[in-house]
Amino acid sequence: QCFPVSTVRESTGLSQSQFAELLGVSVRTLQEWEQGRRAPSGAARTLLRIVANNPRVLRDVA
């Protein structure tokens, strides 16, 4: 994981519940990612990479 998930989420201005919903994961999963207990994989990791580069992208679909 090359970026802190919490930093990516905070850059969007979204709450944990909003961010989790848009990523299609539970708030618990998001919290585990943010705390480093688990790492996102597959499509979630790719989407997080996109959001890291363009924080507004999720706002556009919200």
C-alpha positions in Angstrom: 0.0 0.0 0.0 1.7 3.2 -1.1 -0.8 5.7 0.4 -2.6 6.0 3.7 -6.3 5.3 3.1 -7.3 7.9 5.7 -5.4 10.6 3.9 -7.1 9.7 0.6 -10.5 9.8 2.3 -9.9 13.0 4.0 -8.8 14.6 0.7 -12.3 14.0 -0.6 -14.0 15.7 2.4 -16.2 12.6 2.9 -17.0 10.9 6.1 -16.1 7.3 6.7 -19.7 6.1 6.1 -20.0 8.2 2.8 -16.6 7.0 1.6 -17.3 3.4 2.4 -20.7 3.5 0.7 -19.2 4.9 -2.5 -16.4 2.3 -2.5 -19.0 -0.5 -1.9 -17.4 -1.7 1.4 -18.5 -1.6 5.0 -17.5 1.1 7.4 -15.7 -1.6 9.4 -13.6 -2.6 6.3 -12.7 1.0 5.7 -11.7 1.4 9.3 -9.5 -1.7 9.1 -7.8 -0.2 6.0 -7.3 3.1 7.7 -5.8 1.5 10.8 -3.5 -0.7 8.7 -5.1 -4.0 9.9 -6.0 -4.9 6.3 -5.0 -3.7 2.9 -7.4 -2.9 0.1 -7.1 -5.2 -2.9 -8.4 -5.6 -6.4 -10.8 -3.0 -7.6 -10.9 -1.1 -4.3 -7.1 -0.6 -4.4 -7.4 0.6 -8.0 -10.2 3.0 -7.2 -8.3 4.3 -4.2 -5.3 5.0 -6.4 -7.6 7.0 -8.8 -9.1 8.9 -5.9 -5.6 9.7 -4.5 -4.8 11.3 -7.8 -8.1 13.1 -8.2 -10.0 13.5 -4.9 -13.0 15.1 -6.7 -13.8 11.9 -8.7 -16.0 10.4 -6.0 -17.7 13.7 -5.4 -18.7 13.6 -9.1 -20.5 10.3 -8.5 -21.8 11.0 -5.0 
